[in-house]
Amino acid sequence: RSLLSRPSAIRRCRALQMTSGSTPASPAAESPPPVLISRQGRAGLIQLNRPRALNALTLPMLTETLQALHRWQSGRCRPDAVDLIIIKGCTRSGSTRRPVFCAGGDVRAVAAAARLSRSRRRQLHLATAGLDQQVDNNCGSNPSEFFRVEFQLNHAIGLSALNLSQLPPGWSPYQPFVALMDGIVMGGGAGVSVNGSHRVATEHTLFAMPEAAIGFFPDVGGGHFLGRLPGELGTFLALTGHRLAGRDVRACGIAIATHFVRSDLLSELEDRLCHGCWPSGSGPDSHSRVSAILDEFESRSSDSGSRSSSSARDSAAGWSLSPHLAEIDAHFSRCSVSEILSSLAAAAPSSQFAANQLSAMRAASPTSLAVSLRQIRRCRRLGDSLARVLRLEYRLAVRLVDGNEQDGEGDGDSGDFLEGVRAALDDKGRGQPPKWRPASVAEITEAQLEKYFRPLPPGQELTFALPSDGLCGGDALEIDADCDIAPAEQQLLGDGRGADGGRL
């Protein structure tokens, strides 16, 4: 009670309310549901429905989507099962009607929950009316709850990309998952799209993983899909936040988009998918049928009438990054962030491209850069298992956002996520550059970096379940997703592409 009487506590509490990105809901006001779950013909349809917030993901959205996905997947062998699952975003209203897929997770809500969690740990209970309910509605009681559900959803989406050899004996494959990525696809938006079996880019697609700029890292399976891009493209995208637009998203490789379809054809495409109008000779299973339809629409969307290349090395000369591929590999194959920065700095006087990437990296959180580089390279050694990658990324997420509460060490993290959100999104913080701690990569020790990657205490690791098909017995099968690297393997140096190198 005495704390609440202090002006500083009141100001801090008001700041929490401002950064949560919303106001307490009025009982009389009814807002539209943030996600629409329905069945259209033979398809299960997920429509993200927060266009004014760029369809940013909240905990209720993630939970409802995960429940629907598990329901459809566990019933995939029933006569009335859906043949495929489609996800898309609602279009923003107004004169421009700009398409939006998903700009990521609701980081304001995550930051507000992290602040509240830290306040609780310091025994500073700011019991302002509506504050706890507001934070819990958007993100849960603490950030780890948000990430747990988000990553479990990413894993459930990734089941659609598994083949029979990757499933338990006798299990039937999961339905294809088609993401219509028309508009912004960033951060968490990539998690609910790129991890699926079929990803459709349009001329409006804007893809990026810009998390290092706000003190975070490319999570939601970023270590999985960025690590599978050719050469050092994945490392480049993770450290610079570079944006890929339109056909570039398709041209960089099938790890991001499997097809390109013009946006004016999407309504027809969706109708064909929902009502099972399969092309002749498309094959007996849903995956081959969906691929055949997408191939047809991609062919119709090509200016030249030929299909887009699936490889960045063989892409058309019109791809914006094609003149810089050798440069990207030369700089971003270096063993450490410091060496990458030095390489870019040496080339900057004669290369505007290198100068631009150097500027982007210097503006990002040094801790995030070091974590992201190690994440991408370590995940390359985790094989083709999205589950192992997500378990590793869950460790990073909870420690970067919520400190070391899980380890019983208090607030031992850099605090860069809260600082980055303040500088980028808070009204009072805009225009003020973030103050990163530490301020340079040179100040980060190996021990400080490695603490983010170590296992969580027993019972706190991320777990996954495979929804059964109803024929093999049981509701679900829990899977092991060990993501630890053997000490001997950690010390491998190689050529810098697959090694941490022990240097920052």
N, C-alpha and C positions, 0 to 999 in steps of 0.2 A: 504494500500500500504506500509506503514511504517512497519507493522507487517511482511509482506512477505520479507522484507529486512533483518530481523533478522535471524542469523544462527540457533537459537533454533527453530524458527517457521518452517524453511525449513526442519530441521532434523525431527521435529514432523510430518510434512506432508509426508515426505518419509516413516516414520514408518507406517503411515496409509495405504500407498500404499502397503507396504510389507505384512501387516497383513490381507489385504482383500482376500488373497489367489489367486489372479489372476492379470492379467495386462490388461490395456485397449484394447479392441478388435480392430484389424486392419480392416479397411473396405475391404481390399483385401482378408483377411483370412476368410474362412468359416469353422466354427467348427460344428461338428455334433450336432443335437438338443439334449438337455440334458434329454428330456423325449420323448418317442415314444408312441403315442396314436393311436390305430388302432382297427379294428374289425376283429376277426378271427372266422369264422363260427357263432356260436350263442353266442360268448363271446366278451365282450369289454376287450381289452388288454392294460395294462399300463406297460411300460418297462422303468425303470430308466437307463439312458444312460450316466452316468459320471463315468465310471469304474476307470479311473486314479485318481479321487477324491473320490474313494470308494462310488460313487453314493450319495455324500452329497447333501442335498436338498437346493436349492436356491429359492428365491421368484418366478421367472418365472416358475420353475418346479412345485411348489405348486399351483400357479394360474392356469396353464394349466391343471393340473390333477383335480383340483376342478371343473373347468368348464366342463371337459369331464364327470366327475362323475355326476354332476347335470343334464347334458344333457341326459345321459343314464337313470338316476333315474326318471326324469320327464316324460320320454317316456316309462316307464316300462309296460304300458298296451296296447301299440300299437302292431299291428300284426308283425311289423319288429323289436320289442324290443330285446335287448340282454337278454339272460337268466341268465347270471352271469357276474361277473367282476373279472379279474385276474390281479394281480400285481406281478412283478418279477424284478430282477436286471440283468444288463448286466455283463458278465464275464470279468475279467481282461485279457488282452492279455499277451503273453509271454510264456516262457517255462512251467511255472507252471499252468497257466490258472486258478488261484484261483477264485472260485465263490464269488461274492459280492452281497449282497442284498442292504443294506443301512447303512452306519456308522453314520447317524444322520443328523442334520441340518448343514449348512455351518457356523460354529461358527466363523470362521475368518471374514466372511462377516458381521455377526451380530455384532461382536466386533468393526469392522471398522465403521459401521453405528452408534454404540453407542458413539464411540469417536467423530465422526463428529457431532452428535446431541449435545453432551456436549459442544463441541467447539462453536457451534452456540449459545447455551444458554449463554456462557460466552462472546459472541460478538467477538469471535476469528474466523474470516472467512478466511480459508485457500483455496483460490480459485486457486489451482493448476490445470493445464489443465488435464481433464479426471478424476479427483478425484471424483467429485460429481456423474458423470455418472457411474463410476465404482462401487461405493457403492450402488447407487440406483438400478443398474441392478441386483446385487446379493441379496440385502436385502430390498430394498425400501428406502424411505426417512428417516425412523427411525425404530428401532427394533420392536416397537409395531405393525407396519404394517406387518412385517414378521410373528410374532406370531399370529396375528389375522387371516391371511389366513391359516397358518399351523393348527391352532386349529379348524378352520371351516372345513378344509379338514378331520381332525381326526374325527370330529362329523359326517360328511357325510359318512365316512367309517363305523362308528358305527351304522348308520341306518340299515345296513344289518343284524345286530344282534337283531333287535327289533322284537318282536312277535306282533300279531294283537291286543292284549290287551294294548300294549304300544303306539298304533297309534290312530289318531282321528277316530271316528266312520265312517265306510264305506270306509276307505282307504285300498288300497291293499299293501301287504308287499313289501319291497325293495328286489332287487336281491341279491343273496349270493355274498359275496366278498371273494375271495380265494387269500391268500398271500403265495407265494412260497418262504419261508425264507431260501434260500440256500446261506449260507455265513454269513457275519457280519450283525447283527441286533442290533443296539445300538441307544439309544436316539430317535431322530426323526424317525429313521428306524422302531422302535417299534410302533410309532404313526400311520404309514401308513400300518401296518400289524396286530398288536395284537388287534387293536380295531375292526377288521372285524369279520365276522361270522365264517370263516374257515381259520385256520393258520397251515401251513404245515412246520414242521422242518425236516432237513436232518442231515446226519452225519457231514456236514460242518457248520451247524448253530452255531454261537457264539453270545449269547444273553447277554446283560448287560445294566444297567442304571448307567453309571459312572459319572453323572453330578456333584456330590458333590466334585469330585476331581478338577473341574475347576470353582468352585464357583457358581454352579447353582443347580438345583434340578430335580428330575425325572418327567418331564412334559409330554406333549402329551397324557394325560390320564393315566399317571403312578399311580396317586392316585386311579384310577378306577381298573386297572388290577392287580397292585401289592397288593392292598388292598383285593382282592378276593383270593389270594393264601392262602393255609392252614397255620394255626398257625401264626408264625412271619416271615415266609419266605419273604414276601413283604417288611417288615421293614428291614430285613437283607440285601436284595438286594439293597434297596434304600440307605442305609447308608454306605455300604462297596463297592458297585460297583462290587460285585463278579460276575464272568463270568460263565454262564451255556453253556456247549458245547454238541452238538450232541443230543443223546437220553436224556440227562439231561433236556433239554428244554421241552421235552414232559413229562418226568417223574414228573416234579414239579407241574403239574396240568393243566387243560384245560384253565386256565386264560391266559396262554402264548401261547401254541400250542395245537391245537385240534387233530393233527395227526402227525405221523412220517412216512416219505417215503424216501427210498434210493434215492440219487441224480441221479443214473443211470436210474431210472424209471420216472424222471420228464418229459422228452420229451413225453413219451407215455401217462403219466397222463394228460399233457396239451392238447394233441391231443384229448383224450377222452372227456375232459371237453368242449373244443371248438366246437366239432362236435356232441355233444349230444348223445354219445353212452352210454345210461343209463343202469345199471344192471336191470334185471327183478325183479319186486316186489319192486322197489326203491321208489315208491310213486308218486303221481301226480304233486307235486310242485317242483320247482327248488331246494329249500333247501334240501329236503329229497333225491333228486336225486344226488346232489353234495356230500352229506354226504355218500351215498351208494358207490359212486365211490372212495372216499377217504378211506372209511373203507376197501374196497377191496385192494387198493394199500398199505395201512398200514399192512394188513395181509400178503401180499406178501413180505413186507420189514422186517418182524419180523424174527429174527434168529430162534426162537423156533416154529414159526408158529402161535403163539397166539398173540392177540392184546396187545399193551402197556396199562398199567394201566393209568387211568385218575386221580388217586389220589396219592399224594406224600406219604401218610401214608400207602398205599398198594403197592407201587412201588417195583420193583425187587431189590434184595440186591445189584445189581451192580451199582445202582445209587450212584454217588460220594458223595452226601450230606446225604444219609440215615444214616450213623453213627453219624451225627452231628445234627439231627433234634431236639432232646431233649435239646442239648446245645444251639442251636439257639433260641428256645423258652424261655429258662431260662434267657439268656442275653438280648434278644431284646424285651422282654415283660416289661422291666423296664419303669418307668414313664417318664424318661428324658434322654437326651443324656449324661449328667454327670453320671447318675446312670448306663447306659449301659457301658460307658467307665470304670467305677470303677469295674463293674462286670467282664468285660473282663480282666482288669488288675489283678484282684485277681486270675483268672483262668489261666492266661498266663504262669506262671512257670511250670504248669503240663499239659498244653494243647497247642500244636503247632497251632491248629486250632484257638483257642481264641487269641493267640499271633499274628497270621496273620491278623485277623479282627481288632484287636487293632491298629496294625501298619497302616492299610488302613484308619481307621477313624482318626487317629492322623494326617495323611497327608492331609486330606480333609479340606475344609473351615468350620470353626466352625459355621458361619452363615448358610451355606448350610445344615449342619447336623441338626441344630435346626429347620430350615424351613421345611426340608424334613420329619422329624419325625412328626411334627405337621400336615403337609399336609396329610401324609398317614393315620393318625388316625382321622383327621377331615373328610376326604373323605369317610371313612367307615360309617360315620353317615349321608352321603348325599344320601343314598339309592342306587338304581341301575341306577341312571341317569348319563350317561356320560356327558351330557350337563352341569349339575351342577358342576361336577368335573372340566371340562375344563374352565368354567367361573372363578372358584376359581384359577385355575392354571394360567390363563391369568393375573390376578392381580399380582400373584407372579412373573411371567416372566418379565412383563414390569417394575416392581419396582426393581427387582434384576439386570436387565441389563441396564435399562435406567434411574435409579435413581428415584426421586420423582417429575419429571416434571409434571406428570398428577395431582399431588396434589398441585402444585404451591409452592413446598418447596425447589426447587433446588436439588442439588446433596446430598441428605441425606442418600444414601445407602452406603453399605460397600465397593463397588468397587471391590468385590472379583471376579466377573465374568471376568472383563478385566484383572485382575492380573492372574487369573487361565489360561486364554487363552494365555497370554504372556508367562507364565512359561512352558506350555505344547506344544504350537504349533509354537510360534515365533522362528525363527532361533537364534536370539540373546538371547532369554530367556531360551532355553533348557539347562538343567544342573543346572540351578539356581532355588532353591526351591521357591515357591510362598510366599509372605509376606502377610498373611491374616490380615484383619482388621475387627473386633478385633481378637486377636491372640488365644483366648481360649473361650470356651462356657461360662465359668464363668463370662466373661465380658459382655455378652449379657443380657439386661434387658427384662422383659416381655413386656414392652411398645415398645421397639425396634423390638421385634419379631412380635408382633401383628400388627404393622403398615403394614406389607407386605400383610396381609390377609383382611384388611378392604376394603370396597367397593371403587371403582374408582368414580371420579366425574360424575355427570349426563352426559349421552351421550357418555361416554368412556368405558362402560362395553362391554364385548364380547356378540354378538348376534348371533343367529342361525336361519335357516329357513329349514322347511321340504319341499323338492320338491314335488309338487303335482303329482298325477298320470294321470292328464288330464281328469279325470272323475268327480271330486268333485268340479270343478270350481276353478279359481285362479291359479296363477303360483306357489305360495309357501305359506306356513303358518308359520309365525314367532312364535317361542315358547319361553315361559318364563323359565328361568333357574336360579331361585333364589338359591344362594349357601350360604346364611348367616345362621349361627347357633345362635339359641336363647341364650341370656346371661345365662339363667339357665342351658342350656344344656352344655355350655362351662365349667361350674364349676363341671360337673360330674367327679368323680375320678375313680370309678370302680376298675378293677384289672390292669389298665395300658394299656390294649390293645385298649380300645375305648375312652381314655381320654387324653386330653392334660396335665392335672395335674397341670398346672400353674407353672411347674418347668422346667428348661432347662437342 
